[in-house]
Amino acid sequence: MEVLHLWVEFAINLNYILDIAYFLIGFLYFYNLISPLIFQFLLIIYGHYKLFIFFWMTWHLIKNKNLKHKFIWFSSFCIMCIGVIFYFWFVCRKIKGQDTVHPLD
């Protein structure tokens, strides 16, 4: 019974992640049709969501001493940390002499 509960919880969480991924892919595909202000607002909301998930995972790693899938939690935690570092390193850098941010520079 507990295994079924874990699978249901995993499926629900994966569904949320895929929904957000499809949502972002759709906005990236229609980037030229969307106002830049709306696009920035949606990316800020997505950033806050990711920050919330990051701290939620950190809290559960600390709080749950007998967490069953610690390796999966720890690897996800490390991937998110690396993602945050690379985001600020590569995406949020300023182009030399300009005030704009270019994600592929």
WOFEN-V72981 format. One record per residue. RES is the residue in one letter. SS is DSSP state (2 for helix, 1 for strand, 0 for the rest). NEAR is the number of other ideal C-beta (glycine too) atoms within 10 Angstrom. D_FIRST is the distance of its C-alpha to the first C-alpha in whole Angstrom. Layout:
RES,SS,NEAR,D_FIRST + RES,SS,NEAR,D_FIRST
This chain:
M,0,5,0 + E,2,7,4 + V,2,7,5 + L,2,8,5 + H,2,9,6 + L,2,12,9 + W,2,10,10 + V,2,10,11 + E,2,10,13 + F,2,12,14 + A,2,10,15 + I,2,10,17 + N,2,11,19 + L,2,10,20 + N,2,10,21 + Y,2,12,23 + I,2,11,25 + L,2,10,26 + D,2,10,27 + I,2,14,29 + A,2,10,30 + Y,2,10,32 + F,2,12,33 + L,2,13,35 + I,2,10,36 + G,2,11,37 + F,2,16,40 + L,2,10,41 + Y,2,9,42 + F,0,10,44 + Y,2,10,45 + N,2,5,49 + L,2,8,48 + I,0,14,46 + S,0,8,49 + P,2,8,48 + L,2,8,48 + I,2,10,45 + F,2,15,43 + Q,2,11,44 + F,2,11,42 + L,2,14,39 + L,2,12,39 + I,2,10,39 + I,2,10,36 + Y,2,14,34 + G,2,12,36 + H,2,10,35 + Y,2,12,31 + K,2,15,31 + L,2,12,32 + F,2,10,30 + I,2,16,27 + F,2,16,29 + F,2,10,29 + W,2,10,26 + M,2,16,24 + T,2,14,27 + W,2,10,26 + H,2,12,23 + L,2,15,24 + I,2,8,26 + K,2,8,24 + N,0,11,21 + K,0,7,22 + N,0,5,19 + L,0,13,17 + K,0,10,15 + H,0,11,17 + K,2,13,20 + F,2,9,22 + I,2,11,21 + W,2,16,22 + F,2,13,25 + S,2,11,26 + S,2,15,25 + F,2,16,27 + C,2,10,30 + I,2,10,30 + M,2,16,31 + C,2,13,33 + I,2,10,35 + G,2,12,35 + V,2,14,36 + I,2,10,39 + F,2,10,40 + Y,2,13,40 + F,2,10,43 + W,2,9,45 + F,2,12,45 + V,2,12,44 + C,0,9,46 + R,0,12,49 + K,1,11,52 + I,0,10,55 + K,0,6,58 + G,0,5,60 + Q,0,9,58 + D,0,6,56 + T,0,7,53 + V,1,11,50 + H,0,11,50 + P,0,9,46 + L,0,5,48 + D,0,12,51
